[in-house]
Amino acid sequence: MIASALGREKSTISRERKRNGDLIGYLYPTEAQAATNQRKARHGPKVARHPKLEKYVIDKLHACWAPDAIAGRWSKERPDQSITTESGL
C-alpha cells in the first residue's frame, strides 16, 4: 500500500525501512538522513574515486562549464558511467 502510493517496489520500501528504521521499523527522518549521509561519506565523492572522471571535470571547470553541463555531457558520452551534479562535482 505504501509502495504503490509512492510509486515504488515493495522491496525498495522494505530495504529502506530495514536500513534506516529502529527496532519497531519506524523511520525518523532526521536520523535516517544522517545515516544516509554517513554511508555516503565513507566512500568519498565519485569524482575522487575515478581519475579519468576527475580530470574530465577539472578540465571542463577550467573551461568555465557549469556542473550540470559537465554531468550531462559525461553521461551522454558514457551512458554506462552516468553521473549527476550530486556525484561530487
C-alpha positions in Angstrom: 0.0 0.0 0.0 2.8 2.5 0.9 4.9 1.3 -2.0 2.1 1.8 -4.6 1.2 5.2 -3.1 4.8 6.2 -3.6 5.2 4.5 -7.0 8.0 2.2 -5.7 8.5 -1.5 -5.4 7.7 -3.2 -2.1 11.3 -4.4 -1.8 12.6 -0.9 -2.0 10.4 0.2 0.9 11.3 -2.8 2.9 15.0 -2.3 2.3 14.8 1.4 3.3 12.9 0.5 6.5 15.4 -2.1 7.5 18.3 0.2 6.7 17.0 3.3 8.5 14.5 2.1 11.0 14.7 1.3 14.7 13.6 -1.9 16.3 10.0 -1.4 15.5 10.8 -0.3 12.0 9.9 3.4 12.4 11.9 5.9 10.2 12.9 9.0 12.0 13.6 11.4 9.1 16.5 13.3 10.7 18.3 10.1 11.8 17.6 8.4 8.5 19.1 11.3 6.6 22.1 11.4 8.9 22.7 7.6 8.4 22.5 8.1 4.6 25.0 11.0 4.8 27.3 8.9 6.9 27.2 6.0 4.4 27.9 8.2 1.5 30.8 10.0 3.3 32.6 6.7 3.8 33.2 6.3 0.1 34.0 9.9 -0.7 32.9 11.7 -3.9 32.5 9.7 -7.0 34.8 12.1 -8.8 37.7 11.4 -6.4 37.4 7.7 -6.9 37.7 7.8 -10.7 40.8 9.6 -12.0 39.5 9.9 -15.6 36.3 11.5 -14.4 38.2 13.8 -12.1 40.4 15.0 -14.9 37.4 15.5 -17.2 35.6 17.5 -14.5 38.6 19.7 -13.7 39.3 20.4 -17.4 35.6 21.4 -18.0 35.5 23.6 -14.9 38.7 25.4 -16.1 36.8 25.9 -19.4 34.0 27.5 -17.4 31.5 24.8 -17.9 28.6 24.6 -15.5 28.4 21.4 -13.3 25.0 20.5 -14.9 26.6 20.7 -18.4 29.6 18.6 -17.3 27.4 15.9 -15.8 25.1 15.9 -18.8 27.9 15.6 -21.3 29.8 12.9 -19.4 26.6 10.9 -19.0 25.7 11.3 -22.7 29.1 10.2 -23.8 29.4 7.4 -21.3 25.8 6.1 -20.5 27.2 3.2 -18.5 29.0 5.6 -16.2 26.4 8.3 -15.8 26.8 10.9 -13.1 24.8 13.8 -11.7 25.9 17.1 -10.1 25.4 15.4 -6.7 28.2 12.9 -7.6 30.7 15.2 -6.1 31.0 17.9 -8.8 
